């Protein structure tokens, strides 16, 4: 997060200076989004060390449910039954793709609970960012959230005595790749989308990630697709199609 914030600091500050005076309320919402995102990263990265990666990803992907529930309760969005059906279909497909181990051993450990907590925090990030984007540009909103997350995670690391140095060069190259590809590339796109679409649409669409991961694993890792993965992927894509067919309706302003 610190690398990503540093790389984009100059363009973000320039854009902030060129924009109209920044709303304190919306800056505060971007800060809140950053705190939620820090909680998501801290919980998920800890969970993946305790449980397996598939379980951590599966429970982390419960965020669309929390986002939709929050949009309905907090933002008074009218969510049609077809939307909920599409969300259920997409999440069922994600369970089929990712949940093989969990479905075989139906137990909840600390790692799984942390992943569920990560999904809740991730939902908070989506909802807070949606409101921050009412007045802030995608770059400014993302940068405020990124620097907030970096500072919060630094405090977490220091409080828990986690070393920040002494890792092999490959680890630092991986961190640079994560910063540039995932944070600057991926989450800047998400911030842009949240300025044009409600979080209740953007978040469920992210359930397409397991499908894309399974597809990329074929050429990159040599892992063939199973019939179960293909069936789960079709359910995810069908659910996303239903969600976009009958999206949530924001209340009149």
N, C-alpha and C positions, 0 to 999 in steps of 0.2 A: 504493500500500500504506500509506503514511504517513497519507493522508487517511482511508482506511477505518479504520485502527487508532485514529486520533484521534476519529472520529465515534462509535465503539463503545466507547471506553475506559471511560467511567463505568458503563454497564450491565454490562460484562464484569468490572470490578473489584468491583462490588456483588455480582454472582453468585459470584465467587470467594470473597468474604468470608463469604457465607451458606452456602457449601458446607463439607463436612468438610475437614480439612487436606489440602492438595493433595499428591499423591504426587510426590516429586522425580523418580522414574523417568518418570512419565507427562508431567510438565512438560518433561523432557528430550526425550521423544519428540515433543512438540508443537514444541519448538525445532528439532529435527531436520527435522520436516516443513516448517517455515518456511524452513530453509536449502535444502532440496530445491526448494521452490517458488521461492525467489529464483533458484536456478540455472536452473529452467525458464523463468522470465520473462526472465532475462538472455540465455539462449541463443536463445530463440524470437524475442524482439524484435530481436536482432541478425540472426538468420537471415532474417527477413522483409525486411530491407534489402538482403540480398545475393542471395537467390533470390526467386522470385515467391511471392505469398501462398498460392496453391494448393499448391505444393510444401511450403512451410513448414508449412501446416496438415496436409497429408497425412502427413509424417514425424513431426510432433508427435503425431499420433493413433496412433502405434505403441505408446503407453503401455499400452493394455489387455493387449497381449502380455506386456510386462515385468511388469505387475502380476500376471497369472495365473501366470507363471513364478516370480515371487518368493513368491506365496502358497503355491505348491506346495513350493518348496524351503525357505523360511524358516518358514512357518506350518504346514507339513505338511498342507495342505488336499488332500483327495482330489477331483481334478477329472476328471469323467466324459468319455469320448470325445465324447458329444453336446455337451458344453460347448465343447470345442475346435472341433467342427464349426460350432457357432453363432458362435464368435469368428471363425473363418476366413471364414465367410459375411458377417458384419458388416464385417470389415475389407476384404474384397473389394469390397463395396458402396461403402465409403468411397473406395477407390482409383478406382472407376469415376466417382464424383461429383467427386473432387478431382484425380485424377491424369492428366487429359488431356494436360497439357503434359509431364509426366515420362514418360508412356508413349510420347510422340512422340519425345522426346530422352532416351534412357536413359543419362544421365550423372549422377554425383554430384559436386557442387561443395561448397565450404566451407559455403555457406548451408544446403545439404541436410544435411550432416553435423551442423551446429549444431542443426538442427531434430530430427534423430534423438537427439542428446544431450538436447535439451529433453524429448523423449518419455520418455527414461530417468529424468530428474530428476522429471518429473511422476508417474511410477510410484512413485518413492521417496516423494513427498508422500502419495500414496494409502495406501501400506502403513504409513508412520509414523503417519499420522493415524488409521488404523483402530486401531492399538494404543494411541495416546494417548486415544482415545475410550472405552477400557475403564474409565477412572476420571474423565475430565474431561467436563464438559458441552460441547455443541457450540459455545456462545458462547465459553467460556473457552479451549477448545482452538484455535478459530479465531483468537481475539485474540492468543494467545501466538505462533502461527505468523505472523500478519500483522505484528506488531511486529518479530519476528525477521527476516522477509523485508525489511521496510522498512529496518532497520539494515544488513543485508547488502548490499542494493542501493545504499544510500547509500555504503558503503565501495567497492563496485565503481565507482560513478560518479565518486567523488573520485579513485580510483586511476587511472582511465582518462582523467581530465581532462574529463569530460562536464559541460557547463554545466547548472545547475538552474534558471536564470532566463533572461529575455530572449526568451521565446517569445510568440507572439500570444495574445490573450485566448481565441480559439477552442480553442487547445491546452489551456489550463488548464480550460476548461469541459469539454472531452473527458476530461481526467484526473479531474475531479470526477464525471462520469457513470460512468466506469470504476470509480471507487472505490465509488460508491453502488449501482450496478446489478450489476456483475460481481463485485466482492469482497464487499461486505456482503450483497447479495442472493444471488448465485449460489453463492459458495464457503461461505457460512454454511449454505446448504441442503445442500451436499455434505458438510460436516462433520456435520450432523445425520444424513444418510443413512448415513454411515460408522459411526455409533454403533448402527445397527440392521441393516445389511447388510454383508457382507464386501466388501473393496475389489475382489475379483475379479468381483463383480456390478456394483458402482457404476461402475467405470471403463469396462467395455465398453458400458454403457448410455449413457455420454457420447458414444458414436459416433453417437448420434442428432442431435448438433449440426449436422453437415453437411446432414442432411436438413431440419432446421428452417431452417437458413440459406438453402437453396435455395428453400424455400417462402416465406420472408419476402421474398426478393429479388423475388418476383413483384409484390406490391402496392407495396413500398417503393422498389424500383429499376427496376421495369418490365421485369425480365428474365424472359422466358417459360421454362418448364421444357422441357428437351429429353427425348427418349425415353431417352437414355443416363442422364440424371439420375433419371428416374422408375424405370428398371430398377435403378440403383444404390441408390436409396432403398428400394425393395422388398426388396433383398437385405439392407441394413442392418437394417431392421425385422424381417425374418424371422430374421436371426441373433440379434438381441436377444431375440426371443421364445424361440428355442431355449435361449439362455443362462439365461433365467429359468425355463424349463421344467425344466432339469436343472442347477441351480447347483452350484458347488463345495461340498463338505461339510467344514466345519471339524472338526479332530480333537477328541475329547472332552477337556474340561478336567479 
